């Protein structure tokens, strides 16, 4: 089973944002820092999850366990509902992607257990800022 650690970061709310994606699968690891442009932090968190799921699908993973330190994202996915209207389209996209996996799990973890994804997200924010200079 692939373990997908995700984190979104924003330098401002909204501000330059990035997604950090860390995947462990069969003893191999993959790291991604993806600049996201200007968005709010929760948008970056949802977008990091979407990008991570897309990468897993591209690699034909069938069993995925997501770990995130965003309780808002984890709760929204678990309940299939986002309180704020602006996050509903992101949640719908996420739920659509999860249907492609034979097994899909999502779990909240404390930030200290998500350090790699956090570092990758912060790196992506910096990459984004460099692109705007």
Buried (B, 14 or more C-beta within 10 A) or exposed (E): EBBBBBBBBBBEEBBBBBBBBBBBBEEEEBBBBBBBBBBBBBBBBBBBBBBBBBBBBEEEBEBBBBBBBBEBBBBBBEEEEBEEEEBEEBBEBBEEBBEBBEEBBBEBBEEEEBBBBBBBBBBBBBBBBEEEE
